[in-house]
């Protein structure tokens, strides 16, 4: 199986900005994607966010927004 080409992030700074903006605007998504901490949730007096969909699907959602 041939490996996919690396993503050229350096040549496309707009992609990084889109990713950052999406993650800023979608807090619940961001917490699920980056594994929300029980300690952080308690400190912020909120429930821990747990992903019900797989991380591969979540990365697909983020990629769809960027590209």
mmCIF file of the N, C-alpha and C atoms, coordinates in Angstrom:
data_MODEL
# 
_entry.id   MODEL 
# 
loop_
_atom_site.group_PDB 
_atom_site.id 
_atom_site.type_symbol 
_atom_site.label_atom_id 
_atom_site.label_alt_id 
_atom_site.label_comp_id 
_atom_site.label_asym_id 
_atom_site.label_entity_id 
_atom_site.label_seq_id 
_atom_site.pdbx_PDB_ins_code 
_atom_site.Cartn_x 
_atom_site.Cartn_y 
_atom_site.Cartn_z 
_atom_site.occupancy 
_atom_site.B_iso_or_equiv 
_atom_site.pdbx_formal_charge 
_atom_site.auth_seq_id 
_atom_site.auth_comp_id 
_atom_site.auth_asym_id 
_atom_site.auth_atom_id 
_atom_site.pdbx_PDB_model_num 
ATOM 1   N N  . UNK A 1 1  ? 0.856   -1.188 0.000  1.00 0.00 ? 1  UNK A N  1 
ATOM 2   C CA . UNK A 1 1  ? 0.000   0.000  0.000  1.00 0.00 ? 1  UNK A CA 1 
ATOM 3   C C  . UNK A 1 1  ? 0.890   1.235  0.000  1.00 0.00 ? 1  UNK A C  1 
ATOM 4   N N  . UNK A 1 2  ? 0.578   2.145  -0.890 1.00 0.00 ? 2  UNK A N  1 
ATOM 5   C CA . UNK A 1 2  ? 1.359   3.366  -1.001 1.00 0.00 ? 2  UNK A CA 1 
ATOM 6   C C  . UNK A 1 2  ? 0.924   4.386  0.050  1.00 0.00 ? 2  UNK A C  1 
ATOM 7   N N  . UNK A 1 3  ? 1.898   5.007  0.652  1.00 0.00 ? 3  UNK A N  1 
ATOM 8   C CA . UNK A 1 3  ? 1.618   5.991  1.698  1.00 0.00 ? 3  UNK A CA 1 
ATOM 9   C C  . UNK A 1 3  ? 1.138   7.306  1.083  1.00 0.00 ? 3  UNK A C  1 
ATOM 10  N N  . UNK A 1 4  ? 0.192   7.942  1.738  1.00 0.00 ? 4  UNK A N  1 
ATOM 11  C CA . UNK A 1 4  ? -0.330  9.231  1.267  1.00 0.00 ? 4  UNK A CA 1 
ATOM 12  C C  . UNK A 1 4  ? 0.748   10.300 1.385  1.00 0.00 ? 4  UNK A C  1 
ATOM 13  N N  . UNK A 1 5  ? 0.658   11.278 0.517  1.00 0.00 ? 5  UNK A N  1 
ATOM 14  C CA . UNK A 1 5  ? 1.610   12.398 0.564  1.00 0.00 ? 5  UNK A CA 1 
ATOM 15  C C  . UNK A 1 5  ? 1.372   13.209 1.831  1.00 0.00 ? 5  UNK A C  1 
ATOM 16  N N  . UNK A 1 6  ? 2.429   13.772 2.400  1.00 0.00 ? 6  UNK A N  1 
ATOM 17  C CA . UNK A 1 6  ? 2.243   14.622 3.590  1.00 0.00 ? 6  UNK A CA 1 
ATOM 18  C C  . UNK A 1 6  ? 1.453   15.887 3.232  1.00 0.00 ? 6  UNK A C  1 
ATOM 19  N N  . UNK A 1 7  ? 0.728   16.374 4.199  1.00 0.00 ? 7  UNK A N  1 
ATOM 20  C CA . UNK A 1 7  ? -0.033  17.611 4.004  1.00 0.00 ? 7  UNK A CA 1 
ATOM 21  C C  . UNK A 1 7  ? 0.951   18.779 4.069  1.00 0.00 ? 7  UNK A C  1 
ATOM 22  N N  . UNK A 1 8  ? 0.872   19.669 3.112  1.00 0.00 ? 8  UNK A N  1 
ATOM 23  C CA . UNK A 1 8  ? 1.793   20.803 3.004  1.00 0.00 ? 8  UNK A CA 1 
ATOM 24  C C  . UNK A 1 8  ? 1.293   22.003 3.828  1.00 0.00 ? 8  UNK A C  1 
ATOM 25  N N  . UNK A 1 9  ? 1.324   21.852 5.146  1.00 0.00 ? 9  UNK A N  1 
ATOM 26  C CA . UNK A 1 9  ? 0.829   22.912 6.036  1.00 0.00 ? 9  UNK A CA 1 
ATOM 27  C C  . UNK A 1 9  ? 1.608   24.208 5.865  1.00 0.00 ? 9  UNK A C  1 
ATOM 28  N N  . UNK A 1 10 ? 2.923   24.111 5.704  1.00 0.00 ? 10 UNK A N  1 
ATOM 29  C CA . UNK A 1 10 ? 3.765   25.315 5.614  1.00 0.00 ? 10 UNK A CA 1 
ATOM 30  C C  . UNK A 1 10 ? 3.420   26.183 4.411  1.00 0.00 ? 10 UNK A C  1 
ATOM 31  N N  . UNK A 1 11 ? 3.001   25.538 3.331  1.00 0.00 ? 11 UNK A N  1 
ATOM 32  C CA . UNK A 1 11 ? 2.680   26.275 2.108  1.00 0.00 ? 11 UNK A CA 1 
ATOM 33  C C  . UNK A 1 11 ? 1.243   26.793 2.088  1.00 0.00 ? 11 UNK A C  1 
ATOM 34  N N  . UNK A 1 12 ? 0.460   26.432 3.096  1.00 0.00 ? 12 UNK A N  1 
ATOM 35  C CA . UNK A 1 12 ? -0.963  26.793 3.132  1.00 0.00 ? 12 UNK A CA 1 
ATOM 36  C C  . UNK A 1 12 ? -1.379  27.265 4.526  1.00 0.00 ? 12 UNK A C  1 
ATOM 37  N N  . UNK A 1 13 ? -0.890  28.420 4.944  1.00 0.00 ? 13 UNK A N  1 
ATOM 38  C CA . UNK A 1 13 ? -1.216  28.898 6.304  1.00 0.00 ? 13 UNK A CA 1 
ATOM 39  C C  . UNK A 1 13 ? -2.715  29.114 6.521  1.00 0.00 ? 13 UNK A C  1 
ATOM 40  N N  . UNK A 1 14 ? -3.454  29.306 5.451  1.00 0.00 ? 14 UNK A N  1 
ATOM 41  C CA . UNK A 1 14 ? -4.901  29.474 5.583  1.00 0.00 ? 14 UNK A CA 1 
ATOM 42  C C  . UNK A 1 14 ? -5.567  28.222 6.140  1.00 0.00 ? 14 UNK A C  1 
ATOM 43  N N  . UNK A 1 15 ? -5.016  27.058 5.832  1.00 0.00 ? 15 UNK A N  1 
ATOM 44  C CA . UNK A 1 15 ? -5.555  25.810 6.354  1.00 0.00 ? 15 UNK A CA 1 
ATOM 45  C C  . UNK A 1 15 ? -5.429  25.772 7.870  1.00 0.00 ? 15 UNK A C  1 
ATOM 46  N N  . UNK A 1 16 ? -4.288  26.196 8.360  1.00 0.00 ? 16 UNK A N  1 
ATOM 47  C CA . UNK A 1 16 ? -4.067  26.203 9.814  1.00 0.00 ? 16 UNK A CA 1 
ATOM 48  C C  . UNK A 1 16 ? -5.048  27.167 10.479 1.00 0.00 ? 16 UNK A C  1 
ATOM 49  N N  . UNK A 1 17 ? -5.231  28.331 9.862  1.00 0.00 ? 17 UNK A N  1 
ATOM 50  C CA . UNK A 1 17 ? -6.176  29.308 10.420 1.00 0.00 ? 17 UNK A CA 1 
ATOM 51  C C  . UNK A 1 17 ? -7.601  28.769 10.437 1.00 0.00 ? 17 UNK A C  1 
ATOM 52  N N  . UNK A 1 18 ? -7.990  28.044 9.393  1.00 0.00 ? 18 UNK A N  1 
ATOM 53  C CA . UNK A 1 18 ? -9.327  27.447 9.360  1.00 0.00 ? 18 UNK A CA 1 
ATOM 54  C C  . UNK A 1 18 ? -9.487  26.415 10.476 1.00 0.00 ? 18 UNK A C  1 
ATOM 55  N N  . UNK A 1 19 ? -8.445  25.606 10.679 1.00 0.00 ? 19 UNK A N  1 
ATOM 56  C CA . UNK A 1 19 ? -8.494  24.592 11.739 1.00 0.00 ? 19 UNK A CA 1 
ATOM 57  C C  . UNK A 1 19 ? -8.612  25.256 13.103 1.00 0.00 ? 19 UNK A C  1 
ATOM 58  N N  . UNK A 1 20 ? -7.799  26.262 13.342 1.00 0.00 ? 20 UNK A N  1 
ATOM 59  C CA . UNK A 1 20 ? -7.825  26.968 14.626 1.00 0.00 ? 20 UNK A CA 1 
ATOM 60  C C  . UNK A 1 20 ? -9.187  27.611 14.850 1.00 0.00 ? 20 UNK A C  1 
ATOM 61  N N  . UNK A 1 21 ? -9.703  28.271 13.833 1.00 0.00 ? 21 UNK A N  1 
ATOM 62  C CA . UNK A 1 21 ? -10.998 28.944 13.966 1.00 0.00 ? 21 UNK A CA 1 
ATOM 63  C C  . UNK A 1 21 ? -12.110 27.942 14.252 1.00 0.00 ? 21 UNK A C  1 
ATOM 64  N N  . UNK A 1 22 ? -12.087 26.796 13.563 1.00 0.00 ? 22 UNK A N  1 
ATOM 65  C CA . UNK A 1 22 ? -13.106 25.775 13.788 1.00 0.00 ? 22 UNK A CA 1 
ATOM 66  C C  . UNK A 1 22 ? -13.034 25.259 15.226 1.00 0.00 ? 22 UNK A C  1 
ATOM 67  N N  . UNK A 1 23 ? -11.825 25.004 15.707 1.00 0.00 ? 23 UNK A N  1 
ATOM 68  C CA . UNK A 1 23 ? -11.660 24.484 17.062 1.00 0.00 ? 23 UNK A CA 1 
ATOM 69  C C  . UNK A 1 23 ? -12.016 25.524 18.125 1.00 0.00 ? 23 UNK A C  1 
ATOM 70  N N  . UNK A 1 24 ? -11.763 26.785 17.844 1.00 0.00 ? 24 UNK A N  1 
ATOM 71  C CA . UNK A 1 24 ? -12.159 27.854 18.770 1.00 0.00 ? 24 UNK A CA 1 
ATOM 72  C C  . UNK A 1 24 ? -13.682 27.960 18.834 1.00 0.00 ? 24 UNK A C  1 
ATOM 73  N N  . UNK A 1 25 ? -14.319 27.894 17.672 1.00 0.00 ? 25 UNK A N  1 
ATOM 74  C CA . UNK A 1 25 ? -15.774 28.066 17.599 1.00 0.00 ? 25 UNK A CA 1 
ATOM 75  C C  . UNK A 1 25 ? -16.564 26.839 18.035 1.00 0.00 ? 25 UNK A C  1 
ATOM 76  N N  . UNK A 1 26 ? -15.916 25.686 18.097 1.00 0.00 ? 26 UNK A N  1 
ATOM 77  C CA . UNK A 1 26 ? -16.599 24.439 18.432 1.00 0.00 ? 26 UNK A CA 1 
ATOM 78  C C  . UNK A 1 26 ? -15.936 23.796 19.649 1.00 0.00 ? 26 UNK A C  1 
ATOM 79  N N  . UNK A 1 27 ? -16.169 24.395 20.799 1.00 0.00 ? 27 UNK A N  1 
ATOM 80  C CA . UNK A 1 27 ? -15.511 23.982 22.040 1.00 0.00 ? 27 UNK A CA 1 
ATOM 81  C C  . UNK A 1 27 ? -15.796 22.514 22.365 1.00 0.00 ? 27 UNK A C  1 
ATOM 82  N N  . UNK A 1 28 ? -17.039 22.109 22.275 1.00 0.00 ? 28 UNK A N  1 
ATOM 83  C CA . UNK A 1 28 ? -17.405 20.727 22.608 1.00 0.00 ? 28 UNK A CA 1 
ATOM 84  C C  . UNK A 1 28 ? -16.657 19.738 21.707 1.00 0.00 ? 28 UNK A C  1 
ATOM 85  N N  . UNK A 1 29 ? -16.594 20.055 20.425 1.00 0.00 ? 29 UNK A N  1 
ATOM 86  C CA . UNK A 1 29 ? -15.869 19.223 19.463 1.00 0.00 ? 29 UNK A CA 1 
ATOM 87  C C  . UNK A 1 29 ? -14.391 19.156 19.853 1.00 0.00 ? 29 UNK A C  1 
ATOM 88  N N  . UNK A 1 30 ? -13.811 20.309 20.171 1.00 0.00 ? 30 UNK A N  1 
ATOM 89  C CA . UNK A 1 30 ? -12.391 20.385 20.540 1.00 0.00 ? 30 UNK A CA 1 
ATOM 90  C C  . UNK A 1 30 ? -12.101 19.551 21.786 1.00 0.00 ? 30 UNK A C  1 
ATOM 91  N N  . UNK A 1 31 ? -12.959 19.649 22.785 1.00 0.00 ? 31 UNK A N  1 
ATOM 92  C CA . UNK A 1 31 ? -12.753 18.893 24.017 1.00 0.00 ? 31 UNK A CA 1 
ATOM 93  C C  . UNK A 1 31 ? -12.809 17.392 23.750 1.00 0.00 ? 31 UNK A C  1 
ATOM 94  N N  . UNK A 1 32 ? -13.750 16.974 22.921 1.00 0.00 ? 32 UNK A N  1 
ATOM 95  C CA . UNK A 1 32 ? -13.861 15.553 22.590 1.00 0.00 ? 32 UNK A CA 1 
ATOM 96  C C  . UNK A 1 32 ? -12.649 15.081 21.785 1.00 0.00 ? 32 UNK A C  1 
ATOM 97  N N  . UNK A 1 33 ? -12.247 15.874 20.814 1.00 0.00 ? 33 UNK A N  1 
ATOM 98  C CA . UNK A 1 33 ? -11.138 15.485 19.935 1.00 0.00 ? 33 UNK A CA 1 
ATOM 99  C C  . UNK A 1 33 ? -9.832  15.344 20.707 1.00 0.00 ? 33 UNK A C  1 
ATOM 100 N N  . UNK A 1 34 ? -9.593  16.255 21.625 1.00 0.00 ? 34 UNK A N  1 
ATOM 101 C CA . UNK A 1 34 ? -8.333  16.243 22.360 1.00 0.00 ? 34 UNK A CA 1 
ATOM 102 C C  . UNK A 1 34 ? -8.474  15.667 23.764 1.00 0.00 ? 34 UNK A C  1 
ATOM 103 N N  . UNK A 1 35 ? -9.453  14.799 23.957 1.00 0.00 ? 35 UNK A N  1 
ATOM 104 C CA . UNK A 1 35 ? -9.648  14.049 25.203 1.00 0.00 ? 35 UNK A CA 1 
ATOM 105 C C  . UNK A 1 35 ? -9.762  14.950 26.426 1.00 0.00 ? 35 UNK A C  1 
ATOM 106 N N  . UNK A 1 36 ? -10.954 15.407 26.659 1.00 0.00 ? 36 UNK A N  1 
ATOM 107 C CA . UNK A 1 36 ? -11.264 16.260 27.807 1.00 0.00 ? 36 UNK A CA 1 
ATOM 108 C C  . UNK A 1 36 ? -10.806 15.602 29.103 1.00 0.00 ? 36 UNK A C  1 
ATOM 109 N N  . UNK A 1 37 ? -10.295 16.388 29.986 1.00 0.00 ? 37 UNK A N  1 
ATOM 110 C CA . UNK A 1 37 ? -9.782  15.914 31.266 1.00 0.00 ? 37 UNK A CA 1 
ATOM 111 C C  . UNK A 1 37 ? -10.853 16.002 32.357 1.00 0.00 ? 37 UNK A C  1 
ATOM 112 N N  . UNK A 1 38 ? -10.955 14.966 33.165 1.00 0.00 ? 38 UNK A N  1 
ATOM 113 C CA . UNK A 1 38 ? -11.886 14.975 34.302 1.00 0.00 ? 38 UNK A CA 1 
ATOM 114 C C  . UNK A 1 38 ? -11.507 16.089 35.267 1.00 0.00 ? 38 UNK A C  1 
ATOM 115 N N  . UNK A 1 39 ? -10.228 16.262 35.487 1.00 0.00 ? 39 UNK A N  1 
ATOM 116 C CA . UNK A 1 39 ? -9.735  17.306 36.397 1.00 0.00 ? 39 UNK A CA 1 
ATOM 117 C C  . UNK A 1 39 ? -10.145 18.691 35.876 1.00 0.00 ? 39 UNK A C  1 
ATOM 118 N N  . UNK A 1 40 ? -9.947  18.928 34.588 1.00 0.00 ? 40 UNK A N  1 
ATOM 119 C CA . UNK A 1 40 ? -10.325 20.224 34.012 1.00 0.00 ? 40 UNK A CA 1 
ATOM 120 C C  . UNK A 1 40 ? -11.829 20.458 34.100 1.00 0.00 ? 40 UNK A C  1 
ATOM 121 N N  . UNK A 1 41 ? -12.602 19.430 33.796 1.00 0.00 ? 41 UNK A N  1 
ATOM 122 C CA . UNK A 1 41 ? -14.060 19.557 33.852 1.00 0.00 ? 41 UNK A CA 1 
ATOM 123 C C  . UNK A 1 41 ? -14.518 19.911 35.265 1.00 0.00 ? 41 UNK A C  1 
ATOM 124 N N  . UNK A 1 42 ? -13.962 19.244 36.271 1.00 0.00 ? 42 UNK A N  1 
ATOM 125 C CA . UNK A 1 42 ? -14.332 19.544 37.663 1.00 0.00 ? 42 UNK A CA 1 
ATOM 126 C C  . UNK A 1 42 ? -13.928 20.964 38.042 1.00 0.00 ? 42 UNK A C  1 
ATOM 127 N N  . UNK A 1 43 ? -12.727 21.362 37.630 1.00 0.00 ? 43 UNK A N  1 
ATOM 128 C CA . UNK A 1 43 ? -12.239 22.707 37.951 1.00 0.00 ? 43 UNK A CA 1 
ATOM 129 C C  . UNK A 1 43 ? -13.114 23.785 37.315 1.00 0.00 ? 43 UNK A C  1 
ATOM 130 N N  . UNK A 1 44 ? -13.685 23.480 36.142 1.00 0.00 ? 44 UNK A N  1 
ATOM 131 C CA . UNK A 1 44 ? -14.537 24.436 35.438 1.00 0.00 ? 44 UNK A CA 1 
ATOM 132 C C  . UNK A 1 44 ? -16.019 24.217 35.728 1.00 0.00 ? 44 UNK A C  1 
ATOM 133 N N  . UNK A 1 45 ? -16.319 23.332 36.679 1.00 0.00 ? 45 UNK A N  1 
ATOM 134 C CA . UNK A 1 45 ? -17.684 23.036 37.117 1.00 0.00 ? 45 UNK A CA 1 
ATOM 135 C C  . UNK A 1 45 ? -18.612 22.676 35.946 1.00 0.00 ? 45 UNK A C  1 
ATOM 136 N N  . UNK A 1 46 ? -18.168 21.683 35.172 1.00 0.00 ? 46 UNK A N  1 
ATOM 137 C CA . UNK A 1 46 ? -18.954 21.218 34.036 1.00 0.00 ? 46 UNK A CA 1 
ATOM 138 C C  . UNK A 1 46 ? -18.761 19.715 33.872 1.00 0.00 ? 46 UNK A C  1 
ATOM 139 N N  . UNK A 1 47 ? -19.614 19.114 33.054 1.00 0.00 ? 47 UNK A N  1 
ATOM 140 C CA . UNK A 1 47 ? -19.478 17.685 32.763 1.00 0.00 ? 47 UNK A CA 1 
ATOM 141 C C  . UNK A 1 47 ? -18.325 17.466 31.793 1.00 0.00 ? 47 UNK A C  1 
ATOM 142 N N  . UNK A 1 48 ? -17.684 16.327 31.930 1.00 0.00 ? 48 UNK A N  1 
ATOM 143 C CA . UNK A 1 48 ? -16.611 15.950 31.012 1.00 0.00 ? 48 UNK A CA 1 
ATOM 144 C C  . UNK A 1 48 ? -17.228 15.605 29.654 1.00 0.00 ? 48 UNK A C  1 
ATOM 145 N N  . UNK A 1 49 ? -16.620 16.093 28.588 1.00 0.00 ? 49 UNK A N  1 
ATOM 146 C CA . UNK A 1 49 ? -17.081 15.787 27.236 1.00 0.00 ? 49 UNK A CA 1 
ATOM 147 C C  . UNK A 1 49 ? -16.436 14.499 26.767 1.00 0.00 ? 49 UNK A C  1 
ATOM 148 N N  . UNK A 1 50 ? -17.257 13.587 26.326 1.00 0.00 ? 50 UNK A N  1 
ATOM 149 C CA . UNK A 1 50 ? -16.747 12.311 25.842 1.00 0.00 ? 50 UNK A CA 1 
ATOM 150 C C  . UNK A 1 50 ? -17.206 12.101 24.415 1.00 0.00 ? 50 UNK A C  1 
ATOM 151 N N  . UNK A 1 51 ? -16.284 11.683 23.586 1.00 0.00 ? 51 UNK A N  1 
ATOM 152 C CA . UNK A 1 51 ? -16.601 11.440 22.185 1.00 0.00 ? 51 UNK A CA 1 
ATOM 153 C C  . UNK A 1 51 ? -17.378 10.154 21.995 1.00 0.00 ? 51 UNK A C  1 
ATOM 154 N N  . UNK A 1 52 ? -18.522 10.249 21.349 1.00 0.00 ? 52 UNK A N  1 
ATOM 155 C CA . UNK A 1 52 ? -19.313 9.062  21.040 1.00 0.00 ? 52 UNK A CA 1 
ATOM 156 C C  . UNK A 1 52 ? -18.967 8.559  19.649 1.00 0.00 ? 52 UNK A C  1 
ATOM 157 N N  . UNK A 1 53 ? -18.408 9.440  18.848 1.00 0.00 ? 53 UNK A N  1 
ATOM 158 C CA . UNK A 1 53 ? -17.952 9.029  17.528 1.00 0.00 ? 53 UNK A CA 1 
ATOM 159 C C  . UNK A 1 53 ? -16.439 8.854  17.584 1.00 0.00 ? 53 UNK A C  1 
ATOM 160 N N  . UNK A 1 54 ? -15.916 8.045  16.716 1.00 0.00 ? 54 UNK A N  1 
ATOM 161 C CA . UNK A 1 54 ? -14.490 7.773  16.731 1.00 0.00 ? 54 UNK A CA 1 
ATOM 162 C C  . UNK A 1 54 ? -13.662 8.982  16.331 1.00 0.00 ? 54 UNK A C  1 
ATOM 163 N N  . UNK A 1 55 ? -12.418 8.977  16.785 1.00 0.00 ? 55 UNK A N  1 
ATOM 164 C CA . UNK A 1 55 ? -11.515 10.089 16.464 1.00 0.00 ? 55 UNK A CA 1 
ATOM 165 C C  . UNK A 1 55 ? -11.282 10.192 14.961 1.00 0.00 ? 55 UNK A C  1 
ATOM 166 N N  . UNK A 1 56 ? -11.262 9.067  14.264 1.00 0.00 ? 56 UNK A N  1 
ATOM 167 C CA . UNK A 1 56 ? -11.068 9.117  12.813 1.00 0.00 ? 56 UNK A CA 1 
ATOM 168 C C  . UNK A 1 56 ? -12.201 9.920  12.175 1.00 0.00 ? 56 UNK A C  1 
ATOM 169 N N  . UNK A 1 57 ? -13.432 9.688  12.619 1.00 0.00 ? 57 UNK A N  1 
ATOM 170 C CA . UNK A 1 57 ? -14.571 10.453 12.097 1.00 0.00 ? 57 UNK A CA 1 
ATOM 171 C C  . UNK A 1 57 ? -14.461 11.921 12.458 1.00 0.00 ? 57 UNK A C  1 
ATOM 172 N N  . UNK A 1 58 ? -13.986 12.202 13.659 1.00 0.00 ? 58 UNK A N  1 
ATOM 173 C CA . UNK A 1 58 ? -13.856 13.595 14.083 1.00 0.00 ? 58 UNK A CA 1 
ATOM 174 C C  . UNK A 1 58 ? -12.778 14.314 13.269 1.00 0.00 ? 58 UNK A C  1 
ATOM 175 N N  . UNK A 1 59 ? -11.662 13.627 13.016 1.00 0.00 ? 59 UNK A N  1 
ATOM 176 C CA . UNK A 1 59 ? -10.630 14.230 12.168 1.00 0.00 ? 59 UNK A CA 1 
ATOM 177 C C  . UNK A 1 59 ? -11.171 14.445 10.753 1.00 0.00 ? 59 UNK A C  1 
ATOM 178 N N  . UNK A 1 60 ? -12.051 13.549 10.299 1.00 0.00 ? 60 UNK A N  1 
ATOM 179 C CA . UNK A 1 60 ? -12.692 13.720 8.998  1.00 0.00 ? 60 UNK A CA 1 
ATOM 180 C C  . UNK A 1 60 ? -13.561 14.971 8.963  1.00 0.00 ? 60 UNK A C  1 
ATOM 181 N N  . UNK A 1 61 ? -14.282 15.212 10.047 1.00 0.00 ? 61 UNK A N  1 
ATOM 182 C CA . UNK A 1 61 ? -15.112 16.420 10.153 1.00 0.00 ? 61 UNK A CA 1 
ATOM 183 C C  . UNK A 1 61 ? -14.239 17.663 10.091 1.00 0.00 ? 61 UNK A C  1 
ATOM 184 N N  . UNK A 1 62 ? -13.141 17.655 10.815 1.00 0.00 ? 62 UNK A N  1 
ATOM 185 C CA . UNK A 1 62 ? -12.225 18.806 10.816 1.00 0.00 ? 62 UNK A CA 1 
ATOM 186 C C  . UNK A 1 62 ? -11.611 18.993 9.432  1.00 0.00 ? 62 UNK A C  1 
ATOM 187 N N  . UNK A 1 63 ? -11.199 17.902 8.801  1.00 0.00 ? 63 UNK A N  1 
ATOM 188 C CA . UNK A 1 63 ? -10.615 17.976 7.464  1.00 0.00 ? 63 UNK A CA 1 
ATOM 189 C C  . UNK A 1 63 ? -11.619 18.526 6.453  1.00 0.00 ? 63 UNK A C  1 
ATOM 190 N N  . UNK A 1 64 ? -12.872 18.110 6.565  1.00 0.00 ? 64 UNK A N  1 
ATOM 191 C CA . UNK A 1 64 ? -13.915 18.605 5.654  1.00 0.00 ? 64 UNK A CA 1 
ATOM 192 C C  . UNK A 1 64 ? -14.074 20.118 5.794  1.00 0.00 ? 64 UNK A C  1 
ATOM 193 N N  . UNK A 1 65 ? -13.930 20.615 7.016  1.00 0.00 ? 65 UNK A N  1 
ATOM 194 C CA . UNK A 1 65 ? -14.040 22.058 7.233  1.00 0.00 ? 65 UNK A CA 1 
ATOM 195 C C  . UNK A 1 65 ? -12.828 22.803 6.643  1.00 0.00 ? 65 UNK A C  1 
ATOM 196 N N  . UNK A 1 66 ? -11.658 22.209 6.774  1.00 0.00 ? 66 UNK A N  1 
ATOM 197 C CA . UNK A 1 66 ? -10.432 22.870 6.311  1.00 0.00 ? 66 UNK A CA 1 
ATOM 198 C C  . UNK A 1 66 ? -10.312 22.845 4.795  1.00 0.00 ? 66 UNK A C  1 
ATOM 199 N N  . UNK A 1 67 ? -10.550 21.673 4.210  1.00 0.00 ? 67 UNK A N  1 
ATOM 200 C CA . UNK A 1 67 ? -10.298 21.516 2.786  1.00 0.00 ? 67 UNK A CA 1 
ATOM 201 C C  . UNK A 1 67 ? -11.577 21.623 1.985  1.00 0.00 ? 67 UNK A C  1 
# 
